[in-house]
Amino acid sequence: MSEHGTEREHERPEGPSGTSERRSGTPGPHSGTPERRPRTPGRASAVWALVVTSVAGFMAALDNLVVTTALPSIREDLGGALDDLEWTVSAYTLTFAVLLMFGAALGDRFGRRKLFMTGLTIFTGASAAAALAPGIDGLVAARAVQGVGAAIMMPLTLTLLTAAVPAARRGMAYGIWGAVNGLAVASGPLIGGALTEHFSWQWIFWLNVPLGVLVLPLARLRLAESYGTGARLDIPGTLLASGGLFGIVYSLIRGNVDGWTSPTVLAGLVLGTLLLAGFVRHGIRAEAPLLPMRLFRSRAFSAINLASLLMFVGMFGSIFLLSQFLQGVLGYSPTQAGLRMLPWTAMPLLVAPVAGILSDRIGGKPVVTAGLALQAVGLAWFAVIMSPDVSYAEQLPALIVSGAGMALYFAPAANLVMSSVLPAEQGIASGANNALREVGGSLGVAVLAAVFSAQGGYTSGQAFVDGLRPALWVGAAAVALAAASAAFLPGRRTAGAAAPTAPAVREDALVG
């Protein structure tokens, strides 16, 4: 699908439910509602859409790693074994990953703005509940509900932004959106550590409450409602995808704790794989599946999603271990460690908007490929120089190269995902891409931690480095494979032809 095709869809006059008018006067998904056009104040300008979706995306992405540096303080206040504390991270990752595609499908069916606000409300309320949790079990439950809200909200940020921004300017908008999300992922340990060190661990969660309260009315007033195909919800596909992802992500998270050959881990991997195989078969044969497998006939869609999965494997696992190295081996406080990682974590703010503009001019393929290659070089650089007494000056080039690479990836990747499918399927595409990123993040932490544990440990600085060095090489290899996948993306001239052709949409699917 070309960018011009997207723009035509965006400019098409809206029907009674805020959707584009369909041929032959076919009613929208809410055909029983009286016809009325959205009020002018409800239409989103590109700037307001960018602000609202970026802040919401920042909140959801931040909570992936923000808890990691606060675990000792949480344990001191609430008690619980180390395995219990791990669930304060895992509960969020699990519900977030397994419900992302369903959240996108709900938005396509019932209204993207409406479901975005619903997800934001759930996320904000669960954040307050986490801050007020009287015990470890209550905190884990609140984190799981946070993940539900984020799963509904996160994939819709990209579809709402796409609908509000003209095609010619989407590269820069995606660049800013990607920069904010990349900053949230990478700076989670810094923000969590600083709030815990200078205030208390509860402020990690209280931070989301004023942001959510501020964004909710802006979303209601400044975002326009939009819908997807209007097809019925795919309940069998949702159950297969959610069950499969749950089994695999659960096993990845618990593998290092329970043992990779334990019955629960093996059962989760086997059942998860079988359910996902059933999901693929369902996506091929069903009339209106949650994730149509025909989308993967597009070289662009397949290549960018594989690159995203591998990128998050390498990045998540490396940040997880490097933040511990700076604190546990070099002796920095959480705040000091986060500040020293700023050349990496803050680089997206400087480079990603430029990367978005470049992708508009020369296409996303060369930019995202170069970014992933730089990220791989940066991680390999870390592996080469790593020692218990490595100086900050020696680390600085690797931090800058890694940060620039991450920034170059985020902006074009969003554009490539959204432009590889038809406009009505962008919610599905966004949900699938985000789900693969989350699974990649969980896989990265699990695999790199397993390599670390096999080769080293926490007994001394040298033991930590002995485990960290091979883990970083694995992370670098994963991101290098991501760069190779991105190299298979179609070029700028053929990108428009890469989008799959949608089958004729039946009228009964439109009315649901």
Disulfide bonds with the S-S distance in Angstrom:
none
